[in-house]
Amino acid sequence: MRKTQKPERILTTPPMLCIEILSPGDRMARIEEKVRDYLAFSVEYVWVIDPQRRTAWEYTSTGAQQVRDQLATTDPDLTVSVSRLFADLLQEQS
């Protein structure tokens, strides 16, 4: 949520970013449908994290790409190191 956005119980204004973290039972078709719904609602960035495969994908209105180094947004600038993300997940599982 941007600083200029007010909290809403039911979203009428799209958030800047939605993050989906896959669980073992998730089906890709269901996730892709959610991503399309987010983008149709004008969410600017959708990140899909797959902890089992250690992959990260970024979806925007211009397309999708697998991200190997850093997930990032602009306005506001936000970055998450993919390798650090998965390293932290491994530590939590230990």
Secondary structure as UniProt FT lines:
FT   TURN            3..4
FT   STRAND          17..21
FT   TURN            24..25
FT   HELIX           28..40
FT   TURN            41..42
FT   STRAND          45..50
FT   TURN            51..54
FT   STRAND          55..60
FT   TURN            61..62
FT   STRAND          63..67
FT   STRAND          70..73
FT   TURN            74..77
FT   STRAND          78..81
FT   HELIX           82..93
//
